[in-house]
Amino acid sequence: MTSGTAPVDRSAPGPAEGAPALLATARSLWPGASVELVARGRADPGSGGEHYALLPDARRAQLLVPVRPAAAASSAVRRFSAASSGRDVVTRLAAAALTRATGGAVLRDRVVVERAPHDTALRDHLGRVLGMPVDIALGVGPARVNRKPVLQVFDGDGRTVAFAKVGDSAQARCDVRAETRALRRLAGHRFEHLQVPAVLAASTWNGMDVLVVSPLRGVPTLRRRAAVRPPLEAMAELSGAFGEAPRPLAELAWWRRQLTTARAGDDGDLRRRLVRCLAALDEEHGRTTVDVGAWHGDWTPWNMARHRSRVMLWDWERFESGVPVGLDPWHHRVQTATRARGIDVAVVLSALQPGGSADPRAGLVADLYLAAVAGRYAALLDAERGADITGPAEVMVSALEARIRRVRSPGRGG
């Protein structure tokens, strides 16, 4: 991740909540400080305190960026992912150039942080673990069960030196710890087509888990076809790096976890339907031999960028090994389709069409992908804000039911 690309806290892009969400998060990261929104154009950088700007503005705010130094402000303005539209990228690049040229004067909607002499903040903690004074930019995604703050970290010259993820809720802490474990496992592998962040520090601060990772150098893919097409070579390399001997589906510990997870939690209608689907798959395919590898678990255009022939990939909290080979391409296809056309059963089923694949097991792997994602959503239903994911969970379970019915209907294929 360079100043031009950044990890994004979301499984798909969505609207932010504006200044209130950012201010609430900022107050937790500057405990004891005064963190206040200042009327447009009224903030005077010479008046003291730490000055930040809300981007793109207070009403639609998604980022809180430092006004000084100008290089850090410009770098933060350029943050975009591979899911950003070409128009958004061009707009941000132009705004970044203007920000650097004016020293941040064009950033009008401001937040001023006033601290007492002995107050400590996450910014100070990050400086200690990195061994240098740092500035930060703060981003939060839309309200959802696994939202967490993501910080872009700059050195004194405004260069991006790290990104930090903050586990500030029970689910966010689980995700931060899972990503830390995954990145440490991945550190033992060298990839030709893939690059992953390195763990620079993993610590706790003020009751929160904090993961600090290296930036990756990459450029978002702006051409629509290239952005939509899964990077199959990199996906295969990741899966193959953790390859295991093929074996029957029922013998995979991963599959047994899917069955156990589906049965856990409240005995609601959606979970009962999911259990029936998994039981049908287990009966039909438990003895079917599958290739075994690993998957990123959330490989989408907005979690990746490209640099030359390599794919830069972040957000590793869903990484798993010991899984059927081929899950990542289906996830990329489904998430890309639902972002473009909405989360709908018909959209999901259309994205799961084999598309001329010669592999007779492609349909089975597509079903196993749906089972995994439906189970993931179902497991989050009991968490704080779990109700937010009821809709996507319903869509995935309904799509899985439709595929199972179609396969079992006389004269139909999967």
Summary of the structure (lengths in Angstrom):
residues: 414
radius of gyration: 22.3
end to end distance: 39.2
largest distance: 76.2
contacts: 1384
relative contact order: 0.12
helix: 43%
strand: 20%
